[in-house]
Amino acid sequence: MTARIIDGKAVAERLRGALAARIAGLSFQPGLRVVRVGDDPASGVYVRNKDRAAAAAGFDSATLQLPAETTEADLLALVARLNADPAVDGILVQLPLPPQIRQEAVIAAIDPAKDVDGFHPVNAGLLATQQPGLVPCTPKGCMHLLREAGASLSGARAVVLGRSQIVGRPMAQLLLAADCTVTIAHSRTRDLAAECRRAEILVAAVGRPEMVRGDWIGEGAIVIDVGINRLPSGKLAGDVAFAEAAARAAAITPVPGGVGPMTIACLLENTLEAALRRRGPAG
Ligand SMILES: Nc1nc2c(c(=O)[nH]1)N[C@@H](CN(C=O)c1ccc(C(=O)N[C@@H](CCC(=O)O)C(=O)O)cc1)CN2
């Protein structure tokens, strides 16, 4: 079998186009503020791409850049100001944060109604209890891609490799809500390869370049690779050994050009959703 490549860049472009059309019909511009602390170069690229995509789709978007030595108290004060600003519908604090700032404290300080990352415990709880809330962008993007690949989810055996708060756990919740039979596998799982091989849908989110080898893939599986790992050569690699896996899978996402662009498109989707919930269609 040679896998169909799931083109995340194209799907993201379509989604951004659809969002732009919806925003053009509104009487207000949904507001997004991205906060970057320090000068992590990868974060710089992601934040610029978010700003560019948001502006092109018609959002009122701005990045607030803070120095690397910013204190937790200063960042919390900025979050409080953004929470109170009626022009701001979505707040995203770019991760990772410098070591003097507790990520959980900052996430917990964001108004859940403006938490377009979907990381706040209130939004995590709403997802876990199948109530409407803001859903983390990367898992949401993976669900879009699975639908795009024509995956029939109901009753399918899905394995999520990785148990992070940001990707693995919410991904498992979304697959469960779509009636998959879900296994979360992780570093302590016995015989990871065998668990993965049983999957009809495999979502790899471990952050280890090409850890998932071709013989971990069940014949005809749909493989979603969340990993974006920078190799010493400067090249990007996913968590899945792409060529080996593509020889067995029915469909697979590439890196780059798979899940990454969907993360940004879903951030915009969440910002529009947050704006409409807060303001209603007339603003
Ligand atoms: N507050 C958040 N911080 C971080 C998140 C997040 O969802 N919220 N996710 C990642 C980084 N990220 C978005 O912030 C992100 C990563 C990668 C891409 C992307 O489009 N990647 C391209 C390749 C880009 C390159 O050349 O480096 C691709 O995969 O095609 C978008 C967003 C951590 N922080």
The ligand as an SDF file (V2000), in Angstrom:
LIG
                    3D

 34 36  0  0  0  0  0  0  0  0999 V2000
    0.2470   28.7310   23.2610 N   0  0  0  0  0  0  0  0  0  0  0  0
    0.6710   27.7790   22.4130 C   0  0  0  0  0  0  0  0  0  0  0  0
    1.9810   27.5360   22.3000 N   0  0  0  0  0  0  0  0  0  0  0  0
    2.4020   26.5480   21.4620 C   0  0  0  0  0  0  0  0  0  0  0  0
    1.4650   25.8260   20.6660 C   0  0  0  0  0  0  0  0  0  0  0  0
    0.1010   26.1070   20.8150 C   0  0  0  0  0  0  0  0  0  0  0  0
   -0.7960   25.4870   20.1820 O   0  0  0  0  0  0  0  0  0  0  0  0
   -0.2650   27.0950   21.6910 N   0  0  0  0  0  0  0  0  0  0  0  0
    1.9150   24.8970   19.7380 N   0  0  0  0  0  0  0  0  0  0  0  0
    3.3230   24.8370   19.4060 C   0  0  0  0  0  0  0  0  0  0  0  0
    3.7970   25.7700   18.3510 C   0  0  0  0  0  0  0  0  0  0  0  0
    2.8380   26.1770   17.3230 N   0  0  0  0  0  0  0  0  0  0  0  0
    1.8960   27.0870   17.6360 C   0  0  0  0  0  0  0  0  0  0  0  0
    2.0240   27.8640   18.5350 O   0  0  0  0  0  0  0  0  0  0  0  0
    3.0130   25.7800   15.9530 C   0  0  0  0  0  0  0  0  0  0  0  0
    4.0090   24.9160   15.5740 C   0  0  0  0  0  0  0  0  0  0  0  0
    4.2200   24.6140   14.2230 C   0  0  0  0  0  0  0  0  0  0  0  0
    3.4090   25.1810   13.2450 C   0  0  0  0  0  0  0  0  0  0  0  0
    3.6430   24.9380   11.7900 C   0  0  0  0  0  0  0  0  0  0  0  0
    2.8900   25.3950   10.9650 O   0  0  0  0  0  0  0  0  0  0  0  0
    4.7180   24.2360   11.4450 N   0  0  0  0  0  0  0  0  0  0  0  0
    5.0850   24.0710   10.0470 C   0  0  0  0  0  0  0  0  0  0  0  0
    6.6030   24.0940    9.9530 C   0  0  0  0  0  0  0  0  0  0  0  0
    7.1580   25.4320   10.3600 C   0  0  0  0  0  0  0  0  0  0  0  0
    8.6800   25.4660   10.3820 C   0  0  0  0  0  0  0  0  0  0  0  0
    9.2680   25.5230    9.3210 O   0  0  0  0  0  0  0  0  0  0  0  0
    9.2430   25.4710   11.4970 O   0  0  0  0  0  0  0  0  0  0  0  0
    4.5380   22.7430    9.5210 C   0  0  0  0  0  0  0  0  0  0  0  0
    4.3860   21.8010   10.3370 O   0  0  0  0  0  0  0  0  0  0  0  0
    4.2950   22.6680    8.3320 O   0  0  0  0  0  0  0  0  0  0  0  0
    2.4000   26.0150   13.6270 C   0  0  0  0  0  0  0  0  0  0  0  0
    2.2000   26.3120   14.9600 C   0  0  0  0  0  0  0  0  0  0  0  0
    4.1820   25.1320   20.6280 C   0  0  0  0  0  0  0  0  0  0  0  0
    3.7200   26.2830   21.3370 N   0  0  0  0  0  0  0  0  0  0  0  0
  1  2  1  0
  2  3  2  0
  2  8  1  0
  3  4  1  0
  4  5  2  0
  4 34  1  0
  5  6  1  0
  5  9  1  0
  6  7  2  0
  6  8  1  0
  9 10  1  0
 10 11  1  0
 10 33  1  0
 11 12  1  0
 12 13  1  0
 12 15  1  0
 13 14  2  0
 15 16  1  0
 15 32  2  0
 16 17  2  0
 17 18  1  0
 18 19  1  0
 18 31  2  0
 19 20  2  0
 19 21  1  0
 21 22  1  0
 22 23  1  0
 22 28  1  0
 23 24  1  0
 24 25  1  0
 25 26  2  0
 25 27  1  0
 28 29  2  0
 28 30  1  0
 31 32  1  0
 33 34  1  0
M  END
$$$$
